[in-house]
């Protein structure tokens, strides 16, 4: 694979890699470093990439694994969960505060899910990956991905309902 083919293949994937890594590492700098490191590794493997059928899923799996390794390392022990919300000027202040509260609640509950469920929700519902890509990224069978997604959504729904019940009481 030459440089032009490599760039064309992975140009659009980089942003998806970044969002996945940022979801795991929660730090802009750490996520950007992870994507850069994975891109270097992909470049080093460029001649072997001809054999890879779904290069996007392969790259996403690499960045997922790299990010998880970073989380486990001692260097990443200082990472803290931080999320940003996007502003929309068309909403009034009250609606915006309510929306921010809901977004924070959902983010909090997603972060409390088991790691595998959190990843499946991220890939399917947030980044809109199809099941085949998720299977490759997560190294799981199709039925396991579907069951995991179903369980994750159910757990997410139950925990959000619990939160609302405790807030009302």
C-alpha positions in Angstrom: 0.0 0.0 0.0 1.5 3.3 -1.0 1.2 6.6 0.8 -1.7 8.0 -1.3 -3.7 4.8 -0.9 -3.0 4.8 2.8 -4.1 8.4 3.3 -7.3 7.8 1.3 -8.1 4.7 3.2 -7.7 6.1 6.7 -8.5 9.8 6.3 -12.2 9.5 7.2 -11.6 6.8 9.8 -9.4 9.0 11.9 -12.3 11.1 13.3 -14.2 7.9 14.3 -11.0 6.6 15.9 -10.7 9.8 17.8 -14.3 9.7 19.1 -14.0 6.1 20.2 -10.7 6.8 21.9 -12.0 10.0 23.6 -15.0 8.0 24.8 -12.7 5.6 26.6 -9.9 8.0 27.7 -12.1 11.1 28.1 -9.2 13.4 27.4 -8.7 15.2 24.2 -5.0 15.0 24.3 -4.9 11.3 25.2 -7.3 10.5 22.5 -5.4 12.5 19.9 -2.2 10.8 21.0 -3.9 7.4 20.8 -5.0 8.0 17.2 -1.6 9.3 16.2 0.1 6.2 17.7 -2.3 3.8 16.0 -1.9 5.6 12.7 1.9 5.1 13.0 1.3 1.4 13.7 -1.0 1.1 10.7 1.6 2.8 8.5 4.2 0.3 9.7 1.8 -2.5 8.9 0.7 -1.0 5.5 2.0 -3.9 3.4 0.1 -6.4 5.6 -3.1 -4.3 5.4 -3.8 -5.6 1.8 -5.0 -8.8 3.4 -7.5 -7.0 5.8 -11.0 -7.1 4.4 -12.5 -4.3 6.6 -9.7 -1.8 7.2 -11.9 0.6 9.1 -13.0 -2.0 11.6 -9.4 -3.1 11.9 -8.3 0.5 12.7 -11.1 0.9 15.2 -10.2 -2.3 16.9 -6.6 -1.1 17.1 -7.5 2.2 18.7 -9.9 0.5 21.1 -7.2 -1.9 22.3 -4.6 0.9 22.5 -7.0 3.1 24.5 -7.8 0.3 26.9 -4.1 -0.4 27.3 -3.6 3.3 28.1 -6.4 3.2 30.7 -4.8 0.2 32.4 -1.3 1.8 32.4 0.0 3.7 35.4 0.6 6.7 33.1 -3.2 7.1 32.6 -4.1 6.9 36.3 -4.5 10.6 36.4 -7.3 10.6 33.7 -10.6 11.9 34.9 -14.0 11.7 33.3 -14.8 15.0 31.6 -17.4 15.5 29.0 -18.4 18.6 27.0 -21.9 19.5 25.9 -22.7 21.2 22.6 -24.4 24.6 22.7 -27.4 25.3 20.7 -28.4 29.0 20.8 -32.0 28.3 19.6 -33.1 26.8 22.9 -34.0 28.9 25.9 -32.0 28.7 29.1 -34.5 26.5 31.0 -34.7 23.9 28.1 -30.9 24.0 27.8 -30.3 23.3 31.5 -32.8 20.5 31.4 -31.2 19.0 28.3 -27.7 19.3 29.8 -29.0 17.5 32.9 -30.4 14.7 30.9 -27.2 14.4 28.8 -25.1 14.3 32.0 -27.4 11.7 33.5 -27.2 9.4 30.4 -23.4 9.9 30.2 -23.1 9.0 33.9 -25.2 5.9 33.6 -23.4 4.8 30.4 -20.1 5.2 32.2 -21.4 3.0 35.0 -22.2 0.1 32.6 -19.8 -2.8 32.4 -17.0 -2.1 29.9 -18.3 -4.3 27.2 -21.8 -2.9 27.3 -20.4 0.6 27.3 -18.3 -0.1 24.2 -21.3 -1.7 22.3 -23.6 1.3 23.1 -20.8 3.7 22.0 -20.2 1.9 18.7 -23.8 1.2 17.8 -25.9 4.0 19.3 -23.5 6.9 19.4 -21.2 6.3 16.4 -23.7 4.4 14.4 -21.6 1.4 13.4 -23.3 -1.6 11.8 -23.2 -4.9 13.5 -20.6 -6.4 11.2 -18.1 -3.7 12.1 -18.9 -4.0 15.8 -18.3 -7.7 15.6 -14.8 -7.1 14.2 -14.0 -4.3 16.5 -15.1 -6.1 19.6 -14.0 -9.5 18.3 -17.4 -11.0 19.1 -20.0 -13.1 17.3 -23.1 -11.4 15.8 -25.4 -12.9 18.3 -23.2 -11.8 21.2 -23.2 -8.2 19.9 -27.0 -8.2 19.6 -27.5 -9.7 23.0 -25.0 -7.3 24.5 -26.6 -4.3 22.9 -30.1 -5.5 24.1 -28.8 -6.0 27.7 -26.9 -2.7 27.7 -30.0 -0.8 26.5 -32.2 -2.6 29.1 -29.7 -1.9 31.9 -29.4 1.7 30.7 -33.2 2.2 30.7 -33.6 0.6 34.2 -30.8 2.7 35.7 -32.2 6.0 34.2 -35.7 5.1 35.5 -34.2 4.5 38.9 -32.4 7.9 38.8 -35.7 9.7 37.9 -37.6 7.9 40.7 -35.0 8.9 43.3 -35.0 12.5 42.0 -38.8 12.7 42.3 -39.0 11.1 45.7 
